[in-house]
Amino acid sequence: MIDEYIKNKVNEYLSEGHPIKEYDDVYSDTFSELIDKLIIVHIRYWMLEDEMGSNKEDVVRIGQLKMKADNLFKEKRPMLVLALDKMMYKIAKNEVDYTPSNNKLYKGTK
């Protein structure tokens, strides 16, 4: 049901004349890998914010942390979002198989 919703939304977006660019910033095998990377970027950003908050006296260190935070949110995050756009576009056009291939099985599951 979610797959159909996503396909319909992308097709609706495309039919309204919105341009879709071919992004090659990040190559990833799976949709979930891109989501994982985006989550990691957000967690790193939160950690940097926490450290900036606890180092109010050290101006040099705050500057270093600010540069790292800017890199995450001005470079890495947009790059991952564009890669997600590309992945969603390819899924909607049936150009990529998004079926999980390496499912993790735990004891007691079938």
N, C-alpha and C positions, 0 to 999 in steps of 0.2 A: 504494500500500500504506500509506503514511504517512497519507494523507487518510482512509482507512477506519479506521485505528487511532484517529485523533483524533476522528472522528465517533462511533465506538463508545464511547470513553472519556467523551465529553461526554454521550452518551445514557445511559450507565451512571450517571454522576454525577447527572443529572437524575432518573432513575428511582428513585434512593435518596432523593429528596425534598429535595435541597439547593436552596435558593433561588438563582435567577439574577436579578440586578438589571440594569436597563437603565442602563448607564453612559454619560454624555455628556461626560465630562471632556476627552477628546481625540478629534477626528475625524481619521481618516486614510484615505486611499484604499486603501492596501494593507497587508497583514500585514507585508511586509518593511520598510515605512516605520516601523512601530512598533518592529520589532526594531532597525532602525538607530538610532532615537532612544534606545532603551534602552541600546544599546552606547555611544552618545555620553555618556550620563549616567554610565555606569560609568567610561569613560576620563577624563572630567572629574573624577570623584571620586578616581581614582588620582593624577591630576596634583595635585589639592589636597592629598592625603595626602603626596605627595613634597615639595611646597613647605612644608607644615607641619613635616615632618621636618628640612628644611634651615634653617628660621627659628626655631630653638629659643630664641633670645635675644629676639626681637621679639614680646612678649606681645600687643601691639595687632594686629599682622599675623596672628598665630595665631588670635586671636579672630575677625577678619574671615574668614579661611579656614574656620574651624570653622562659622561661620554659613552660608557658601556650601555647605559639605559637608552640613550639616543640611538645607538647602533641597533639595538634590539627592535625598537619601535619605529625607526625611520628606514631601516634597511631589511633586516631579517623578517620581521612580521609582514610587511607589504609583499616581500618576495614569496612567502608561504601562502598568503591570501591569493596572490595571482596564480600560484601553482594549483590551489584548490579550485579557482575559477576554470583553469584549463582542464583539470580532472573532471569537474562537473559537466563541462561542455562535451568532453569525450564520452562520458557515460551517457549523456542525453542523446548523442549521435550514434550510440552503440559501437564506438571505436575502441573501447577498452572493456575487458571483462572484469567486473568489480566483485565477482564471487570470491569469498575468502578461500584461500588454498592451503593455508597452514594453520588450521584450527588447533588451539591448545586444548587438549583433553585432560581433565583432572580425575583423580581416583573417584570412583563411584558414579561417573557420568558415562553416557553411551554416545 
